[in-house]
Structure formats: C-alpha cells, structure tokens
Amino acid sequence: MFSGSLVAIATPMRPDGAVDFDAWASLVDLHLANGTSGIVVGGTTGESATLLDSELRELTQRACERVGRRIAVIVGAGTSSTATTVERVRWLSELPVDGLLVGTPRASR
C-alpha cells in the first residue's frame, strides 16, 4: 500500500521535442530532498499516453537508479489503446518499479 505524498512529475521537453533528462533529473532530486514519498513517472502530467515506449522505459530506468528504493516509483502505463497498455504493463513489470498507474477501460455492453 502506498501512503504519503505521491507526485506525478512532469516530463520536461526540449524545444526539439526530446525529453530533457537533465531537467527531469533535477525534478526527481527535488522530491528526494523534500520528503516526497514517491514519484509517478509518465503519469497524467507526465504525458503517459504520448511518450514513446523507449522514452518511458528510459525515464523509468533512470528513476529507479536515481531514487535507489528511497522512495516509491510508480509508472503510468496507460494509453488510449488497450493492447498497447497491456504490452506496456508487460515490459514495465520487468523493471524494479513499485507500482503501475493504469486507467481501467469501461466495459462495453
């Protein structure tokens, strides 16, 4: 069970559209230094549905390495495609994350 302050950190982008990993690392460090209980990588403010799989994987790996289990790492796995979300959940589950953030699809009648 998660408790405390869990923050969905933004994913800063450079003018060319690439992830700004240096700015992002500064955000992670800010939360480490200020008592945040966990971070959500690629959450709703972290562009989960628009990040490329390679970008989300790299952000996740960097987050796990940077926090070193000092705080929780939760990753946004949801997209607008059920099949893509299931695939993301599969490979994200192989990484040392503490949880996944997934929107439940609405059942059709």
Phi and psi restraints in degrees (range 20) as a CNS / XPLOR table:
assign (resid 1 and name C) (resid 2 and name N)
       (resid 2 and name CA) (resid 2 and name C) 1.0 -95.8 20.0 2
assign (resid 2 and name N) (resid 2 and name CA)
       (resid 2 and name C) (resid 3 and name N) 1.0 147.6 20.0 2
assign (resid 2 and name C) (resid 3 and name N)
       (resid 3 and name CA) (resid 3 and name C) 1.0 -150.0 20.0 2
assign (resid 3 and name N) (resid 3 and name CA)
       (resid 3 and name C) (resid 4 and name N) 1.0 167.0 20.0 2
assign (resid 3 and name C) (resid 4 and name N)
       (resid 4 and name CA) (resid 4 and name C) 1.0 89.0 20.0 2
assign (resid 4 and name N) (resid 4 and name CA)
       (resid 4 and name C) (resid 5 and name N) 1.0 -158.4 20.0 2
assign (resid 4 and name C) (resid 5 and name N)
       (resid 5 and name CA) (resid 5 and name C) 1.0 -90.1 20.0 2
assign (resid 5 and name N) (resid 5 and name CA)
       (resid 5 and name C) (resid 6 and name N) 1.0 111.7 20.0 2
assign (resid 5 and name C) (resid 6 and name N)
       (resid 6 and name CA) (resid 6 and name C) 1.0 -111.5 20.0 2
assign (resid 6 and name N) (resid 6 and name CA)
       (resid 6 and name C) (resid 7 and name N) 1.0 115.7 20.0 2
assign (resid 6 and name C) (resid 7 and name N)
       (resid 7 and name CA) (resid 7 and name C) 1.0 -109.8 20.0 2
assign (resid 7 and name N) (resid 7 and name CA)
       (resid 7 and name C) (resid 8 and name N) 1.0 126.0 20.0 2
assign (resid 7 and name C) (resid 8 and name N)
       (resid 8 and name CA) (resid 8 and name C) 1.0 -81.2 20.0 2
assign (resid 8 and name N) (resid 8 and name CA)
       (resid 8 and name C) (resid 9 and name N) 1.0 103.1 20.0 2
assign (resid 8 and name C) (resid 9 and name N)
       (resid 9 and name CA) (resid 9 and name C) 1.0 -80.3 20.0 2
assign (resid 9 and name N) (resid 9 and name CA)
       (resid 9 and name C) (resid 10 and name N) 1.0 143.1 20.0 2
assign (resid 9 and name C) (resid 10 and name N)
       (resid 10 and name CA) (resid 10 and name C) 1.0 -68.6 20.0 2
assign (resid 10 and name N) (resid 10 and name CA)
       (resid 10 and name C) (resid 11 and name N) 1.0 156.7 20.0 2
assign (resid 10 and name C) (resid 11 and name N)
       (resid 11 and name CA) (resid 11 and name C) 1.0 -107.1 20.0 2
assign (resid 11 and name N) (resid 11 and name CA)
       (resid 11 and name C) (resid 12 and name N) 1.0 99.7 20.0 2
assign (resid 11 and name C) (resid 12 and name N)
       (resid 12 and name CA) (resid 12 and name C) 1.0 -66.1 20.0 2
assign (resid 12 and name N) (resid 12 and name CA)
       (resid 12 and name C) (resid 13 and name N) 1.0 140.7 20.0 2
assign (resid 12 and name C) (resid 13 and name N)
       (resid 13 and name CA) (resid 13 and name C) 1.0 -118.8 20.0 2
assign (resid 13 and name N) (resid 13 and name CA)
       (resid 13 and name C) (resid 14 and name N) 1.0 148.1 20.0 2
assign (resid 13 and name C) (resid 14 and name N)
       (resid 14 and name CA) (resid 14 and name C) 1.0 -83.3 20.0 2
assign (resid 14 and name N) (resid 14 and name CA)
       (resid 14 and name C) (resid 15 and name N) 1.0 164.8 20.0 2
assign (resid 14 and name C) (resid 15 and name N)
       (resid 15 and name CA) (resid 15 and name C) 1.0 -55.9 20.0 2
assign (resid 15 and name N) (resid 15 and name CA)
       (resid 15 and name C) (resid 16 and name N) 1.0 -27.9 20.0 2
assign (resid 15 and name C) (resid 16 and name N)
       (resid 16 and name CA) (resid 16 and name C) 1.0 -82.9 20.0 2
assign (resid 16 and name N) (resid 16 and name CA)
       (resid 16 and name C) (resid 17 and name N) 1.0 1.3 20.0 2
assign (resid 16 and name C) (resid 17 and name N)
       (resid 17 and name CA) (resid 17 and name C) 1.0 93.5 20.0 2
assign (resid 17 and name N) (resid 17 and name CA)
       (resid 17 and name C) (resid 18 and name N) 1.0 -4.5 20.0 2
assign (resid 17 and name C) (resid 18 and name N)
       (resid 18 and name CA) (resid 18 and name C) 1.0 -81.4 20.0 2
assign (resid 18 and name N) (resid 18 and name CA)
       (resid 18 and name C) (resid 19 and name N) 1.0 154.4 20.0 2
assign (resid 18 and name C) (resid 19 and name N)
       (resid 19 and name CA) (resid 19 and name C) 1.0 -65.3 20.0 2
assign (resid 19 and name N) (resid 19 and name CA)
       (resid 19 and name C) (resid 20 and name N) 1.0 134.3 20.0 2
assign (resid 19 and name C) (resid 20 and name N)
       (resid 20 and name CA) (resid 20 and name C) 1.0 -91.1 20.0 2
assign (resid 20 and name N) (resid 20 and name CA)
       (resid 20 and name C) (resid 21 and name N) 1.0 89.1 20.0 2
assign (resid 20 and name C) (resid 21 and name N)
       (resid 21 and name CA) (resid 21 and name C) 1.0 -65.7 20.0 2
assign (resid 21 and name N) (resid 21 and name CA)
       (resid 21 and name C) (resid 22 and name N) 1.0 -30.0 20.0 2
assign (resid 21 and name C) (resid 22 and name N)
       (resid 22 and name CA) (resid 22 and name C) 1.0 -68.1 20.0 2
assign (resid 22 and name N) (resid 22 and name CA)
       (resid 22 and name C) (resid 23 and name N) 1.0 -47.1 20.0 2
assign (resid 22 and name C) (resid 23 and name N)
       (resid 23 and name CA) (resid 23 and name C) 1.0 -63.5 20.0 2
assign (resid 23 and name N) (resid 23 and name CA)
       (resid 23 and name C) (resid 24 and name N) 1.0 -39.3 20.0 2
assign (resid 23 and name C) (resid 24 and name N)
       (resid 24 and name CA) (resid 24 and name C) 1.0 -63.7 20.0 2
assign (resid 24 and name N) (resid 24 and name CA)
       (resid 24 and name C) (resid 25 and name N) 1.0 -42.5 20.0 2
assign (resid 24 and name C) (resid 25 and name N)
       (resid 25 and name CA) (resid 25 and name C) 1.0 -61.4 20.0 2
assign (resid 25 and name N) (resid 25 and name CA)
       (resid 25 and name C) (resid 26 and name N) 1.0 -36.6 20.0 2
assign (resid 25 and name C) (resid 26 and name N)
       (resid 26 and name CA) (resid 26 and name C) 1.0 -63.1 20.0 2
assign (resid 26 and name N) (resid 26 and name CA)
       (resid 26 and name C) (resid 27 and name N) 1.0 -38.3 20.0 2
assign (resid 26 and name C) (resid 27 and name N)
       (resid 27 and name CA) (resid 27 and name C) 1.0 -64.9 20.0 2
assign (resid 27 and name N) (resid 27 and name CA)
       (resid 27 and name C) (resid 28 and name N) 1.0 -42.8 20.0 2
assign (resid 27 and name C) (resid 28 and name N)
       (resid 28 and name CA) (resid 28 and name C) 1.0 -61.0 20.0 2
assign (resid 28 and name N) (resid 28 and name CA)
       (resid 28 and name C) (resid 29 and name N) 1.0 -45.6 20.0 2
assign (resid 28 and name C) (resid 29 and name N)
       (resid 29 and name CA) (resid 29 and name C) 1.0 -61.2 20.0 2
assign (resid 29 and name N) (resid 29 and name CA)
       (resid 29 and name C) (resid 30 and name N) 1.0 -38.1 20.0 2
assign (resid 29 and name C) (resid 30 and name N)
       (resid 30 and name CA) (resid 30 and name C) 1.0 -58.7 20.0 2
assign (resid 30 and name N) (resid 30 and name CA)
       (resid 30 and name C) (resid 31 and name N) 1.0 -43.5 20.0 2
assign (resid 30 and name C) (resid 31 and name N)
       (resid 31 and name CA) (resid 31 and name C) 1.0 -71.7 20.0 2
assign (resid 31 and name N) (resid 31 and name CA)
       (resid 31 and name C) (resid 32 and name N) 1.0 -35.8 20.0 2
assign (resid 31 and name C) (resid 32 and name N)
       (resid 32 and name CA) (resid 32 and name C) 1.0 -61.9 20.0 2
assign (resid 32 and name N) (resid 32 and name CA)
       (resid 32 and name C) (resid 33 and name N) 1.0 -40.1 20.0 2
assign (resid 32 and name C) (resid 33 and name N)
       (resid 33 and name CA) (resid 33 and name C) 1.0 -78.1 20.0 2
assign (resid 33 and name N) (resid 33 and name CA)
       (resid 33 and name C) (resid 34 and name N) 1.0 -15.4 20.0 2
assign (resid 33 and name C) (resid 34 and name N)
       (resid 34 and name CA) (resid 34 and name C) 1.0 -118.7 20.0 2
assign (resid 34 and name N) (resid 34 and name CA)
       (resid 34 and name C) (resid 35 and name N) 1.0 20.9 20.0 2
assign (resid 34 and name C) (resid 35 and name N)
       (resid 35 and name CA) (resid 35 and name C) 1.0 81.7 20.0 2
assign (resid 35 and name N) (resid 35 and name CA)
       (resid 35 and name C) (resid 36 and name N) 1.0 15.3 20.0 2
assign (resid 35 and name C) (resid 36 and name N)
       (resid 36 and name CA) (resid 36 and name C) 1.0 -64.8 20.0 2
assign (resid 36 and name N) (resid 36 and name CA)
       (resid 36 and name C) (resid 37 and name N) 1.0 137.5 20.0 2
assign (resid 36 and name C) (resid 37 and name N)
       (resid 37 and name CA) (resid 37 and name C) 1.0 -79.1 20.0 2
assign (resid 37 and name N) (resid 37 and name CA)
       (resid 37 and name C) (resid 38 and name N) 1.0 -25.8 20.0 2
assign (resid 37 and name C) (resid 38 and name N)
       (resid 38 and name CA) (resid 38 and name C) 1.0 -171.8 20.0 2
assign (resid 38 and name N) (resid 38 and name CA)
       (resid 38 and name C) (resid 39 and name N) 1.0 160.7 20.0 2
assign (resid 38 and name C) (resid 39 and name N)
       (resid 39 and name CA) (resid 39 and name C) 1.0 -120.2 20.0 2
assign (resid 39 and name N) (resid 39 and name CA)
       (resid 39 and name C) (resid 40 and name N) 1.0 148.1 20.0 2
assign (resid 39 and name C) (resid 40 and name N)
       (resid 40 and name CA) (resid 40 and name C) 1.0 -107.6 20.0 2
assign (resid 40 and name N) (resid 40 and name CA)
       (resid 40 and name C) (resid 41 and name N) 1.0 116.5 20.0 2
assign (resid 40 and name C) (resid 41 and name N)
       (resid 41 and name CA) (resid 41 and name C) 1.0 -92.1 20.0 2
assign (resid 41 and name N) (resid 41 and name CA)
       (resid 41 and name C) (resid 42 and name N) 1.0 130.3 20.0 2
assign (resid 41 and name C) (resid 42 and name N)
       (resid 42 and name CA) (resid 42 and name C) 1.0 64.4 20.0 2
assign (resid 42 and name N) (resid 42 and name CA)
       (resid 42 and name C) (resid 43 and name N) 1.0 33.8 20.0 2
assign (resid 42 and name C) (resid 43 and name N)
       (resid 43 and name CA) (resid 43 and name C) 1.0 -77.9 20.0 2
assign (resid 43 and name N) (resid 43 and name CA)
       (resid 43 and name C) (resid 44 and name N) 1.0 -161.5 20.0 2
assign (resid 43 and name C) (resid 44 and name N)
       (resid 44 and name CA) (resid 44 and name C) 1.0 -66.8 20.0 2
assign (resid 44 and name N) (resid 44 and name CA)
       (resid 44 and name C) (resid 45 and name N) 1.0 -27.7 20.0 2
assign (resid 44 and name C) (resid 45 and name N)
       (resid 45 and name CA) (resid 45 and name C) 1.0 -90.8 20.0 2
assign (resid 45 and name N) (resid 45 and name CA)
       (resid 45 and name C) (resid 46 and name N) 1.0 -5.1 20.0 2
assign (resid 45 and name C) (resid 46 and name N)
       (resid 46 and name CA) (resid 46 and name C) 1.0 -105.4 20.0 2
assign (resid 46 and name N) (resid 46 and name CA)
       (resid 46 and name C) (resid 47 and name N) 1.0 20.0 20.0 2
assign (resid 46 and name C) (resid 47 and name N)
       (resid 47 and name CA) (resid 47 and name C) 1.0 61.3 20.0 2
assign (resid 47 and name N) (resid 47 and name CA)
       (resid 47 and name C) (resid 48 and name N) 1.0 41.2 20.0 2
assign (resid 47 and name C) (resid 48 and name N)
       (resid 48 and name CA) (resid 48 and name C) 1.0 -54.7 20.0 2
assign (resid 48 and name N) (resid 48 and name CA)
       (resid 48 and name C) (resid 49 and name N) 1.0 -38.3 20.0 2
assign (resid 48 and name C) (resid 49 and name N)
       (resid 49 and name CA) (resid 49 and name C) 1.0 -81.2 20.0 2
assign (resid 49 and name N) (resid 49 and name CA)
       (resid 49 and name C) (resid 50 and name N) 1.0 -11.7 20.0 2
assign (resid 49 and name C) (resid 50 and name N)
       (resid 50 and name CA) (resid 50 and name C) 1.0 -113.9 20.0 2
assign (resid 50 and name N) (resid 50 and name CA)
       (resid 50 and name C) (resid 51 and name N) 1.0 -14.0 20.0 2
assign (resid 50 and name C) (resid 51 and name N)
       (resid 51 and name CA) (resid 51 and name C) 1.0 -68.4 20.0 2
assign (resid 51 and name N) (resid 51 and name CA)
       (resid 51 and name C) (resid 52 and name N) 1.0 141.1 20.0 2
assign (resid 51 and name C) (resid 52 and name N)
       (resid 52 and name CA) (resid 52 and name C) 1.0 -67.4 20.0 2
assign (resid 52 and name N) (resid 52 and name CA)
       (resid 52 and name C) (resid 53 and name N) 1.0 152.6 20.0 2
assign (resid 52 and name C) (resid 53 and name N)
       (resid 53 and name CA) (resid 53 and name C) 1.0 -55.7 20.0 2
assign (resid 53 and name N) (resid 53 and name CA)
       (resid 53 and name C) (resid 54 and name N) 1.0 -40.7 20.0 2
assign (resid 53 and name C) (resid 54 and name N)
       (resid 54 and name CA) (resid 54 and name C) 1.0 -63.7 20.0 2
assign (resid 54 and name N) (resid 54 and name CA)
       (resid 54 and name C) (resid 55 and name N) 1.0 -37.2 20.0 2
assign (resid 54 and name C) (resid 55 and name N)
       (resid 55 and name CA) (resid 55 and name C) 1.0 -68.4 20.0 2
assign (resid 55 and name N) (resid 55 and name CA)
       (resid 55 and name C) (resid 56 and name N) 1.0 -44.9 20.0 2
assign (resid 55 and name C) (resid 56 and name N)
       (resid 56 and name CA) (resid 56 and name C) 1.0 -64.1 20.0 2
assign (resid 56 and name N) (resid 56 and name CA)
       (resid 56 and name C) (resid 57 and name N) 1.0 -40.3 20.0 2
assign (resid 56 and name C) (resid 57 and name N)
       (resid 57 and name CA) (resid 57 and name C) 1.0 -62.1 20.0 2
assign (resid 57 and name N) (resid 57 and name CA)
       (resid 57 and name C) (resid 58 and name N) 1.0 -45.9 20.0 2
assign (resid 57 and name C) (resid 58 and name N)
       (resid 58 and name CA) (resid 58 and name C) 1.0 -65.8 20.0 2
assign (resid 58 and name N) (resid 58 and name CA)
       (resid 58 and name C) (resid 59 and name N) 1.0 -42.5 20.0 2
assign (resid 58 and name C) (resid 59 and name N)
       (resid 59 and name CA) (resid 59 and name C) 1.0 -60.1 20.0 2
assign (resid 59 and name N) (resid 59 and name CA)
       (resid 59 and name C) (resid 60 and name N) 1.0 -42.4 20.0 2
assign (resid 59 and name C) (resid 60 and name N)
       (resid 60 and name CA) (resid 60 and name C) 1.0 -65.0 20.0 2
assign (resid 60 and name N) (resid 60 and name CA)
       (resid 60 and name C) (resid 61 and name N) 1.0 -47.4 20.0 2
assign (resid 60 and name C) (resid 61 and name N)
       (resid 61 and name CA) (resid 61 and name C) 1.0 -61.7 20.0 2
assign (resid 61 and name N) (resid 61 and name CA)
       (resid 61 and name C) (resid 62 and name N) 1.0 -43.0 20.0 2
assign (resid 61 and name C) (resid 62 and name N)
       (resid 62 and name CA) (resid 62 and name C) 1.0 -64.9 20.0 2
assign (resid 62 and name N) (resid 62 and name CA)
       (resid 62 and name C) (resid 63 and name N) 1.0 -39.9 20.0 2
assign (resid 62 and name C) (resid 63 and name N)
       (resid 63 and name CA) (resid 63 and name C) 1.0 -62.9 20.0 2
assign (resid 63 and name N) (resid 63 and name CA)
       (resid 63 and name C) (resid 64 and name N) 1.0 -47.0 20.0 2
assign (resid 63 and name C) (resid 64 and name N)
       (resid 64 and name CA) (resid 64 and name C) 1.0 -61.4 20.0 2
assign (resid 64 and name N) (resid 64 and name CA)
       (resid 64 and name C) (resid 65 and name N) 1.0 -41.8 20.0 2
assign (resid 64 and name C) (resid 65 and name N)
       (resid 65 and name CA) (resid 65 and name C) 1.0 -67.0 20.0 2
assign (resid 65 and name N) (resid 65 and name CA)
       (resid 65 and name C) (resid 66 and name N) 1.0 -42.8 20.0 2
assign (resid 65 and name C) (resid 66 and name N)
       (resid 66 and name CA) (resid 66 and name C) 1.0 -69.4 20.0 2
assign (resid 66 and name N) (resid 66 and name CA)
       (resid 66 and name C) (resid 67 and name N) 1.0 -41.1 20.0 2
assign (resid 66 and name C) (resid 67 and name N)
       (resid 67 and name CA) (resid 67 and name C) 1.0 -85.3 20.0 2
assign (resid 67 and name N) (resid 67 and name CA)
       (resid 67 and name C) (resid 68 and name N) 1.0 -21.9 20.0 2
assign (resid 67 and name C) (resid 68 and name N)
       (resid 68 and name CA) (resid 68 and name C) 1.0 51.7 20.0 2
assign (resid 68 and name N) (resid 68 and name CA)
       (resid 68 and name C) (resid 69 and name N) 1.0 40.0 20.0 2
assign (resid 68 and name C) (resid 69 and name N)
       (resid 69 and name CA) (resid 69 and name C) 1.0 68.5 20.0 2
assign (resid 69 and name N) (resid 69 and name CA)
       (resid 69 and name C) (resid 70 and name N) 1.0 9.8 20.0 2
assign (resid 69 and name C) (resid 70 and name N)
       (resid 70 and name CA) (resid 70 and name C) 1.0 -72.0 20.0 2
assign (resid 70 and name N) (resid 70 and name CA)
       (resid 70 and name C) (resid 71 and name N) 1.0 -31.8 20.0 2
assign (resid 70 and name C) (resid 71 and name N)
       (resid 71 and name CA) (resid 71 and name C) 1.0 -135.3 20.0 2
assign (resid 71 and name N) (resid 71 and name CA)
       (resid 71 and name C) (resid 72 and name N) 1.0 164.6 20.0 2
assign (resid 71 and name C) (resid 72 and name N)
       (resid 72 and name CA) (resid 72 and name C) 1.0 -73.2 20.0 2
assign (resid 72 and name N) (resid 72 and name CA)
       (resid 72 and name C) (resid 73 and name N) 1.0 145.5 20.0 2
assign (resid 72 and name C) (resid 73 and name N)
       (resid 73 and name CA) (resid 73 and name C) 1.0 -119.4 20.0 2
assign (resid 73 and name N) (resid 73 and name CA)
       (resid 73 and name C) (resid 74 and name N) 1.0 116.0 20.0 2
assign (resid 73 and name C) (resid 74 and name N)
       (resid 74 and name CA) (resid 74 and name C) 1.0 -115.1 20.0 2
assign (resid 74 and name N) (resid 74 and name CA)
       (resid 74 and name C) (resid 75 and name N) 1.0 141.4 20.0 2
assign (resid 74 and name C) (resid 75 and name N)
       (resid 75 and name CA) (resid 75 and name C) 1.0 -123.6 20.0 2
assign (resid 75 and name N) (resid 75 and name CA)
       (resid 75 and name C) (resid 76 and name N) 1.0 133.8 20.0 2
assign (resid 75 and name C) (resid 76 and name N)
       (resid 76 and name CA) (resid 76 and name C) 1.0 -73.3 20.0 2
assign (resid 76 and name N) (resid 76 and name CA)
       (resid 76 and name C) (resid 77 and name N) 1.0 116.5 20.0 2
assign (resid 76 and name C) (resid 77 and name N)
       (resid 77 and name CA) (resid 77 and name C) 1.0 -106.3 20.0 2
assign (resid 77 and name N) (resid 77 and name CA)
       (resid 77 and name C) (resid 78 and name N) 1.0 -8.4 20.0 2
assign (resid 77 and name C) (resid 78 and name N)
       (resid 78 and name CA) (resid 78 and name C) 1.0 -75.1 20.0 2
assign (resid 78 and name N) (resid 78 and name CA)
       (resid 78 and name C) (resid 79 and name N) 1.0 142.5 20.0 2
assign (resid 78 and name C) (resid 79 and name N)
       (resid 79 and name CA) (resid 79 and name C) 1.0 -136.5 20.0 2
assign (resid 79 and name N) (resid 79 and name CA)
       (resid 79 and name C) (resid 80 and name N) 1.0 -177.6 20.0 2
assign (resid 79 and name C) (resid 80 and name N)
       (resid 80 and name CA) (resid 80 and name C) 1.0 -85.3 20.0 2
assign (resid 80 and name N) (resid 80 and name CA)
       (resid 80 and name C) (resid 81 and name N) 1.0 2.5 20.0 2
assign (resid 80 and name C) (resid 81 and name N)
       (resid 81 and name CA) (resid 81 and name C) 1.0 -116.8 20.0 2
assign (resid 81 and name N) (resid 81 and name CA)
       (resid 81 and name C) (resid 82 and name N) 1.0 122.9 20.0 2
assign (resid 81 and name C) (resid 82 and name N)
       (resid 82 and name CA) (resid 82 and name C) 1.0 -60.2 20.0 2
assign (resid 82 and name N) (resid 82 and name CA)
       (resid 82 and name C) (resid 83 and name N) 1.0 -43.9 20.0 2
assign (resid 82 and name C) (resid 83 and name N)
       (resid 83 and name CA) (resid 83 and name C) 1.0 -62.8 20.0 2
assign (resid 83 and name N) (resid 83 and name CA)
       (resid 83 and name C) (resid 84 and name N) 1.0 -41.7 20.0 2
assign (resid 83 and name C) (resid 84 and name N)
       (resid 84 and name CA) (resid 84 and name C) 1.0 -67.4 20.0 2
assign (resid 84 and name N) (resid 84 and name CA)
       (resid 84 and name C) (resid 85 and name N) 1.0 -39.4 20.0 2
assign (resid 84 and name C) (resid 85 and name N)
       (resid 85 and name CA) (resid 85 and name C) 1.0 -63.2 20.0 2
assign (resid 85 and name N) (resid 85 and name CA)
       (resid 85 and name C) (resid 86 and name N) 1.0 -44.6 20.0 2
assign (resid 85 and name C) (resid 86 and name N)
       (resid 86 and name CA) (resid 86 and name C) 1.0 -60.3 20.0 2
assign (resid 86 and name N) (resid 86 and name CA)
       (resid 86 and name C) (resid 87 and name N) 1.0 -41.7 20.0 2
assign (resid 86 and name C) (resid 87 and name N)
       (resid 87 and name CA) (resid 87 and name C) 1.0 -64.7 20.0 2
assign (resid 87 and name N) (resid 87 and name CA)
       (resid 87 and name C) (resid 88 and name N) 1.0 -42.4 20.0 2
assign (resid 87 and name C) (resid 88 and name N)
       (resid 88 and name CA) (resid 88 and name C) 1.0 -62.4 20.0 2
assign (resid 88 and name N) (resid 88 and name CA)
       (resid 88 and name C) (resid 89 and name N) 1.0 -43.0 20.0 2
assign (resid 88 and name C) (resid 89 and name N)
       (resid 89 and name CA) (resid 89 and name C) 1.0 -59.2 20.0 2
assign (resid 89 and name N) (resid 89 and name CA)
       (resid 89 and name C) (resid 90 and name N) 1.0 -39.7 20.0 2
assign (resid 89 and name C) (resid 90 and name N)
       (resid 90 and name CA) (resid 90 and name C) 1.0 -59.4 20.0 2
assign (resid 90 and name N) (resid 90 and name CA)
       (resid 90 and name C) (resid 91 and name N) 1.0 -54.6 20.0 2
assign (resid 90 and name C) (resid 91 and name N)
       (resid 91 and name CA) (resid 91 and name C) 1.0 -77.9 20.0 2
assign (resid 91 and name N) (resid 91 and name CA)
       (resid 91 and name C) (resid 92 and name N) 1.0 -29.4 20.0 2
assign (resid 91 and name C) (resid 92 and name N)
       (resid 92 and name CA) (resid 92 and name C) 1.0 -67.0 20.0 2
assign (resid 92 and name N) (resid 92 and name CA)
       (resid 92 and name C) (resid 93 and name N) 1.0 -31.4 20.0 2
assign (resid 92 and name C) (resid 93 and name N)
       (resid 93 and name CA) (resid 93 and name C) 1.0 -67.2 20.0 2
assign (resid 93 and name N) (resid 93 and name CA)
       (resid 93 and name C) (resid 94 and name N) 1.0 -16.8 20.0 2
assign (resid 93 and name C) (resid 94 and name N)
       (resid 94 and name CA) (resid 94 and name C) 1.0 -84.1 20.0 2
assign (resid 94 and name N) (resid 94 and name CA)
       (resid 94 and name C) (resid 95 and name N) 1.0 -9.6 20.0 2
assign (resid 94 and name C) (resid 95 and name N)
       (resid 95 and name CA) (resid 95 and name C) 1.0 -95.5 20.0 2
assign (resid 95 and name N) (resid 95 and name CA)
       (resid 95 and name C) (resid 96 and name N) 1.0 160.2 20.0 2
assign (resid 95 and name C) (resid 96 and name N)
       (resid 96 and name CA) (resid 96 and name C) 1.0 -80.3 20.0 2
assign (resid 96 and name N) (resid 96 and name CA)
       (resid 96 and name C) (resid 97 and name N) 1.0 56.6 20.0 2
assign (resid 96 and name C) (resid 97 and name N)
       (resid 97 and name CA) (resid 97 and name C) 1.0 -92.9 20.0 2
assign (resid 97 and name N) (resid 97 and name CA)
       (resid 97 and name C) (resid 98 and name N) 1.0 160.5 20.0 2
assign (resid 97 and name C) (resid 98 and name N)
       (resid 98 and name CA) (resid 98 and name C) 1.0 -93.6 20.0 2
assign (resid 98 and name N) (resid 98 and name CA)
       (resid 98 and name C) (resid 99 and name N) 1.0 -18.7 20.0 2
assign (resid 98 and name C) (resid 99 and name N)
       (resid 99 and name CA) (resid 99 and name C) 1.0 -173.4 20.0 2
assign (resid 99 and name N) (resid 99 and name CA)
       (resid 99 and name C) (resid 100 and name N) 1.0 165.7 20.0 2
assign (resid 99 and name C) (resid 100 and name N)
       (resid 100 and name CA) (resid 100 and name C) 1.0 -124.5 20.0 2
assign (resid 100 and name N) (resid 100 and name CA)
       (resid 100 and name C) (resid 101 and name N) 1.0 143.3 20.0 2
assign (resid 100 and name C) (resid 101 and name N)
       (resid 101 and name CA) (resid 101 and name C) 1.0 -104.6 20.0 2
assign (resid 101 and name N) (resid 101 and name CA)
       (resid 101 and name C) (resid 102 and name N) 1.0 114.6 20.0 2
assign (resid 101 and name C) (resid 102 and name N)
       (resid 102 and name CA) (resid 102 and name C) 1.0 -137.1 20.0 2
assign (resid 102 and name N) (resid 102 and name CA)
       (resid 102 and name C) (resid 103 and name N) 1.0 128.8 20.0 2
assign (resid 102 and name C) (resid 103 and name N)
       (resid 103 and name CA) (resid 103 and name C) 1.0 -77.3 20.0 2
assign (resid 103 and name N) (resid 103 and name CA)
       (resid 103 and name C) (resid 104 and name N) 1.0 136.9 20.0 2
assign (resid 103 and name C) (resid 104 and name N)
       (resid 104 and name CA) (resid 104 and name C) 1.0 -81.0 20.0 2
assign (resid 104 and name N) (resid 104 and name CA)
       (resid 104 and name C) (resid 105 and name N) 1.0 125.7 20.0 2
assign (resid 104 and name C) (resid 105 and name N)
       (resid 105 and name CA) (resid 105 and name C) 1.0 -64.2 20.0 2
assign (resid 105 and name N) (resid 105 and name CA)
       (resid 105 and name C) (resid 106 and name N) 1.0 146.7 20.0 2
assign (resid 105 and name C) (resid 106 and name N)
       (resid 106 and name CA) (resid 106 and name C) 1.0 -76.4 20.0 2
assign (resid 106 and name N) (resid 106 and name CA)
       (resid 106 and name C) (resid 107 and name N) 1.0 131.8 20.0 2
assign (resid 106 and name C) (resid 107 and name N)
       (resid 107 and name CA) (resid 107 and name C) 1.0 -68.2 20.0 2
assign (resid 107 and name N) (resid 107 and name CA)
       (resid 107 and name C) (resid 108 and name N) 1.0 135.9 20.0 2
assign (resid 107 and name C) (resid 108 and name N)
       (resid 108 and name CA) (resid 108 and name C) 1.0 -91.2 20.0 2
assign (resid 108 and name N) (resid 108 and name CA)
       (resid 108 and name C) (resid 109 and name N) 1.0 154.4 20.0 2
